[in-house]
Amino acid sequence: MAGKTQSVLCGACHVAVQGPANPNPQDTFSCPSCGRADSFESVMASVKAFVVEMTNRHMQESMRKAARGNKGLKFTGKPIQKGEHPFITEFKL
């Protein structure tokens, strides 16, 4: 997956955010639809949290499916709750 780029989207509108091409951590990115805005550093932190949550949810569901129907395995984990993320990406597993 190295070298693959993803669009950063507004978490509310799912519209691509706008900002400078080569941003510094303090540069502002904003949603052209609703106006939600934050620093590049905060936007990337939100996107990272979103990707980590999606990965964890995918892994949990994979484990749940693997344990389903197997009498030797028991999966007891609580479902991972969907978080609120101001900015997300088109992340697909």
Backbone as a printed PyTorch tensor [residue, N CA C, xyz], in Angstrom:
tensor([[[  0.8120,  -1.1780,   0.0000],
         [  0.0000,   0.0000,   0.0000],
         [  0.8660,   1.2560,   0.0000]],

        [[  2.1480,   1.1050,   0.0210],
         [  3.0380,   2.2530,  -0.0040],
         [  2.8510,   3.0340,  -1.2940]],

        [[  2.8440,   4.3490,  -1.1570],
         [  2.7060,   5.1910,  -2.3260],
         [  1.2800,   5.4460,  -2.7600]],

        [[  0.3120,   4.8110,  -2.1520],
         [ -1.0860,   5.0180,  -2.5090],
         [ -1.6320,   6.2010,  -1.7110]],

        [[ -2.3040,   7.1100,  -2.3840],
         [ -2.8670,   8.2690,  -1.7030],
         [ -4.3720,   8.1070,  -1.5480]],

        [[ -4.8990,   8.7360,  -0.5240],
         [ -6.3310,   8.7110,  -0.2310],
         [ -6.8100,  10.1440,  -0.0390]],

        [[ -8.0220,  10.4230,  -0.4300],
         [ -8.6160,  11.7350,  -0.1960],
         [ -9.0000,  11.8670,   1.2610]],

        [[ -8.8250,  13.0540,   1.8080],
         [ -9.2830,  13.3590,   3.1590],
         [-10.6470,  14.0070,   3.0040]],

        [[-11.6190,  13.4740,   3.7350],
         [-13.0060,  13.9230,   3.6200],
         [-13.4850,  14.5340,   4.9300]],

        [[-14.4540,  15.4120,   4.8160],
         [-15.1370,  15.9430,   5.9930],
         [-15.9350,  14.7890,   6.6010]],

        [[-15.8640,  14.6040,   7.9050],
         [-16.5770,  13.5170,   8.5600],
         [-18.0840,  13.6740,   8.5230]],

        [[-18.5800,  14.9030,   8.3690],
         [-20.0150,  15.1490,   8.3210],
         [-20.5640,  15.0790,   6.9000]],

        [[-19.8780,  15.7250,   5.9590],
         [-20.3800,  15.8590,   4.5840],
         [-19.8430,  14.8040,   3.6200]],

        [[-18.7240,  14.2030,   3.9600],
         [-18.0240,  13.2580,   3.0770],
         [-17.6030,  13.9320,   1.7730]],

        [[-17.2200,  15.1970,   1.8790],
         [-16.7150,  15.9940,   0.7640],
         [-15.2150,  16.1830,   0.9880]],

        [[-14.4330,  16.1350,  -0.0770],
         [-12.9860,  16.3140,   0.0310],
         [-12.6610,  17.6950,   0.6060]],

        [[-11.7760,  17.7270,   1.6100],
         [-11.3640,  18.9900,   2.2130],
         [-10.3460,  19.6820,   1.3140]],

        [[-10.2090,  20.9830,   1.5030],
         [ -9.2900,  21.7700,   0.6980],
         [ -8.2320,  22.4000,   1.5860]],

        [[ -7.0090,  22.4690,   1.0410],
         [ -5.9010,  23.0840,   1.7390],
         [ -4.6950,  23.1310,   0.8330]],

        [[ -3.5660,  23.6330,   1.3450],
         [ -2.3670,  23.7470,   0.5200],
         [ -1.8290,  22.3870,   0.0830]],

        [[ -1.1370,  22.3720,  -1.0660],
         [ -0.5910,  21.1310,  -1.6260],
         [  0.5270,  20.5400,  -0.7600]],

        [[  1.3890,  21.3680,  -0.2340],
         [  2.4960,  20.9150,   0.6230],
         [  2.3670,  21.5930,   1.9820]],

        [[  1.4590,  21.0820,   2.8220],
         [  1.1170,  21.7960,   4.0580],
         [  2.1670,  21.6830,   5.1600]],

        [[  2.1730,  22.7040,   5.9970],
         [  2.8890,  22.7000,   7.2690],
         [  1.8770,  22.2810,   8.3280]],

        [[  2.3450,  21.8370,   9.5050],
         [  1.3960,  21.3820,  10.5330],
         [  0.3320,  22.4120,  10.9140]],

        [[  0.6530,  23.7020,  10.8260],
         [ -0.2960,  24.7370,  11.2420],
         [ -1.2310,  25.1920,  10.1190]],

        [[ -0.9930,  24.7700,   8.8840],
         [ -1.8540,  25.1820,   7.7700],
         [ -3.2780,  24.6690,   7.9800]],

        [[ -4.2400,  25.4500,   7.5160],
         [ -5.6510,  25.1300,   7.7120],
         [ -6.2330,  24.3970,   6.5060]],

        [[ -7.0040,  23.3570,   6.8130],
         [ -7.7740,  22.6240,   5.8040],
         [ -9.2370,  22.7990,   6.1650]],

        [[-10.0890,  22.9250,   5.1360],
         [-11.5010,  23.1490,   5.4230],
         [-12.3880,  22.4350,   4.4160]],

        [[-13.6180,  22.1880,   4.8410],
         [-14.6290,  21.5680,   3.9950],
         [-15.3200,  22.6740,   3.1960]],

        [[-15.3470,  22.5600,   1.8630],
         [-16.0040,  23.5940,   1.0630],
         [-17.5270,  23.5750,   1.2040]],

        [[-18.0810,  22.5060,   1.7380],
         [-19.5310,  22.3830,   1.8640],
         [-20.0550,  22.9760,   3.1760]],

        [[-19.4990,  22.5170,   4.3080],
         [-20.0190,  22.9530,   5.6080],
         [-19.1130,  23.9440,   6.3360]],

        [[-17.8710,  24.0920,   5.8690],
         [-16.9630,  25.0480,   6.4960],
         [-16.1540,  24.5070,   7.6610]],

        [[-16.3240,  23.2360,   8.0060],
         [-15.5340,  22.6470,   9.0890],
         [-14.0610,  22.8130,   8.7330]],

        [[-13.2600,  23.2960,   9.6770],
         [-11.8510,  23.5540,   9.3980],
         [-10.9980,  23.2330,  10.6130]],

        [[ -9.7470,  22.8880,  10.3520],
         [ -8.7750,  22.6280,  11.4150],
         [ -7.3880,  22.6370,  10.8090]],

        [[ -6.3930,  22.5820,  11.6820],
         [ -5.0040,  22.5610,  11.2210],
         [ -4.6910,  21.2180,  10.5700]],

        [[ -3.7100,  21.2210,   9.6980],
         [ -3.2800,  19.9900,   9.0330],
         [ -2.9370,  18.9180,  10.0570]],

        [[ -2.2580,  19.3120,  11.1160],
         [ -1.8660,  18.3710,  12.1750],
         [ -3.0940,  17.7170,  12.8110]],

        [[ -4.1150,  18.5020,  13.1180],
         [ -5.3450,  17.9620,  13.7300],
         [ -6.1380,  17.1140,  12.7440]],

        [[ -6.1610,  17.5450,  11.4850],
         [ -6.8600,  16.7700,  10.4560],
         [ -6.2250,  15.3910,  10.3290]],

        [[ -4.8980,  15.3380,  10.2820],
         [ -4.2030,  14.0550,  10.1450],
         [ -4.3910,  13.1800,  11.3840]],

        [[ -4.4580,  13.7870,  12.5650],
         [ -4.7180,  13.0170,  13.7910],
         [ -6.1130,  12.3920,  13.7390]],

        [[ -7.1010,  13.1420,  13.2380],
         [ -8.4570,  12.6280,  13.1130],
         [ -8.5160,  11.4810,  12.1040]],

        [[ -7.8450,  11.6490,  10.9680],
         [ -7.8260,  10.6060,   9.9390],
         [ -7.1410,   9.3560,  10.4780]],

        [[ -6.0400,   9.5270,  11.2130],
         [ -5.3320,   8.3770,  11.7900],
         [ -6.2440,   7.6210,  12.7640]],

        [[ -6.9490,   8.3500,  13.6290],
         [ -7.8620,   7.7030,  14.5820],
         [ -8.9630,   6.9490,  13.8380]],

        [[ -9.4640,   7.5200,  12.7490],
         [-10.4900,   6.8640,  11.9420],
         [ -9.9610,   5.5590,  11.3410]],

        [[ -8.7590,   5.5980,  10.7690],
         [ -8.1780,   4.4080,  10.1450],
         [ -7.9040,   3.3250,  11.1890]],

        [[ -7.4050,   3.7110,  12.3480],
         [ -7.1570,   2.7430,  13.4190],
         [ -8.4730,   2.0960,  13.8490]],

        [[ -9.5220,   2.9020,  14.0200],
         [-10.8310,   2.3560,  14.4000],
         [-11.3510,   1.3850,  13.3460]],

        [[-11.2780,   1.7710,  12.0850],
         [-11.7690,   0.9020,  11.0100],
         [-10.9810,  -0.4060,  10.9490]],

        [[ -9.6740,  -0.3260,  11.1250],
         [ -8.8410,  -1.5250,  11.1210],
         [ -9.2060,  -2.4350,  12.2890]],

        [[ -9.3600,  -1.8510,  13.4740],
         [ -9.7350,  -2.6430,  14.6470],
         [-11.1030,  -3.3020,  14.4760]],

        [[-12.0550,  -2.5620,  13.9270],
         [-13.3890,  -3.1210,  13.7100],
         [-13.3390,  -4.2610,  12.6960]],

        [[-12.5390,  -4.0920,  11.6330],
         [-12.3960,  -5.1370,  10.6210],
         [-11.7570,  -6.3910,  11.2220]],

        [[-10.7090,  -6.1980,  12.0040],
         [-10.0410,  -7.3500,  12.6330],
         [-10.9730,  -8.0540,  13.6100]],

        [[-11.7380,  -7.2750,  14.3710],
         [-12.6690,  -7.8730,  15.3210],
         [-13.7290,  -8.6970,  14.5980]],

        [[-14.2500,  -8.1610,  13.5210],
         [-15.2780,  -8.8900,  12.7660],
         [-14.6810, -10.1510,  12.1350]],

        [[-13.4410, -10.0810,  11.6750],
         [-12.7680, -11.2640,  11.1240],
         [-12.6100, -12.3440,  12.1860]],

        [[-12.2360, -11.9440,  13.3930],
         [-12.0980, -12.9110,  14.4920],
         [-13.4560, -13.5000,  14.8700]],

        [[-14.4700, -12.6510,  14.8940],
         [-15.8230, -13.1200,  15.2200],
         [-16.2840, -14.1560,  14.1860]],

        [[-16.0350, -13.8840,  12.8940],
         [-16.4160, -14.8200,  11.8340],
         [-15.6250, -16.1180,  11.9300]],

        [[-14.3370, -16.0190,  12.2820],
         [-13.5030, -17.2170,  12.4000],
         [-13.9840, -18.1000,  13.5490]],

        [[-14.4440, -17.4850,  14.6270],
         [-14.8900, -18.2520,  15.7980],
         [-16.3030, -18.7950,  15.6240]],

        [[-17.0790, -18.1680,  14.7570],
         [-18.4650, -18.5920,  14.5360],
         [-18.4900, -20.0220,  13.9970]],

        [[-19.2600, -20.8540,  14.5990],
         [-19.4010, -22.2290,  14.1470],
         [-18.2880, -23.1590,  14.6000]],

        [[-17.3090, -22.6590,  15.3430],
         [-16.2150, -23.4820,  15.8300],
         [-16.4240, -23.7030,  17.3300]],

        [[-16.6770, -24.9500,  17.7200],
         [-16.9610, -25.2520,  19.1290],
         [-15.7340, -25.0730,  20.0210]],

        [[-14.5430, -25.0890,  19.4330],
         [-13.3120, -24.9400,  20.2150],
         [-12.9360, -23.4980,  20.4770]],

        [[-13.5410, -22.5710,  19.7690],
         [-13.2390, -21.1510,  19.9370],
         [-14.4610, -20.4060,  20.4350]],

        [[-14.2150, -19.4400,  21.3070],
         [-15.2990, -18.5970,  21.7880],
         [-14.8220, -17.1540,  21.7390]],

        [[-15.5690, -16.3170,  21.0660],
         [-15.2280, -14.9030,  20.9510],
         [-16.1600, -14.1180,  21.8570]],

        [[-15.5930, -13.3690,  22.8120],
         [-16.4170, -12.6570,  23.7810],
         [-16.1940, -11.1500,  23.7780]],

        [[-15.4550, -10.6440,  22.8230],
         [-15.1720,  -9.2100,  22.7720],
         [-16.4090,  -8.3800,  22.5060]],

        [[-16.4750,  -7.2070,  23.1440],
         [-17.5740,  -6.2810,  22.9020],
         [-17.3260,  -5.5840,  21.5710]],

        [[-18.3800,  -5.3000,  20.8210],
         [-18.2040,  -4.5950,  19.5500],
         [-17.5480,  -3.2220,  19.7660]],

        [[-16.6760,  -2.8350,  18.8650],
         [-16.0300,  -1.5350,  18.9230],
         [-17.0390,  -0.4940,  18.4470]],

        [[-17.2850,   0.4870,  19.2840],
         [-18.2680,   1.5150,  18.9680],
         [-17.7250,   2.4770,  17.9070]],

        [[-18.6140,   2.9500,  17.0720],
         [-18.2420,   3.9080,  16.0410],
         [-17.9610,   5.2500,  16.7070]],

        [[-16.7810,   5.7980,  16.4210],
         [-16.3870,   7.0780,  17.0040],
         [-16.8110,   8.2580,  16.1480]],

        [[-16.6970,   9.4350,  16.7110],
         [-16.9720,  10.6800,  15.9940],
         [-15.6380,  11.1970,  15.4680]],

        [[-15.5170,  11.3140,  14.1740],
         [-14.2790,  11.7720,  13.5520],
         [-14.5900,  12.9720,  12.6660]],

        [[-14.0260,  14.1480,  12.9860],
         [-14.2840,  15.3340,  12.1810],
         [-13.8040,  15.1890,  10.7400]],

        [[-12.7280,  14.4110,  10.5600],
         [-12.1840,  14.1930,   9.2220],
         [-11.8850,  12.7010,   9.0570]],

        [[-12.1890,  12.1760,   7.8760],
         [-12.0160,  10.7550,   7.5890],
         [-11.3350,  10.5860,   6.2360]],

        [[-11.2160,   9.3450,   5.7750],
         [-10.6670,   9.0690,   4.4550],
         [-11.4850,   7.9810,   3.8020]],

        [[-11.2210,   7.7360,   2.5270],
         [-11.9240,   6.7030,   1.7710],
         [-11.2670,   5.3480,   2.0140]],

        [[-10.9070,   5.0700,   3.2200],
         [-10.1780,   3.8700,   3.5980],
         [-11.0050,   2.6140,   3.3650]],

        [[-10.4570,   1.6780,   2.6260],
         [-11.1320,   0.3920,   2.3720],
         [-10.1630,  -0.7360,   2.7420]],

        [[-10.6980,  -1.7390,   3.3990],
         [ -9.8870,  -2.9210,   3.7460],
         [-10.1770,  -4.0260,   2.7670]]])
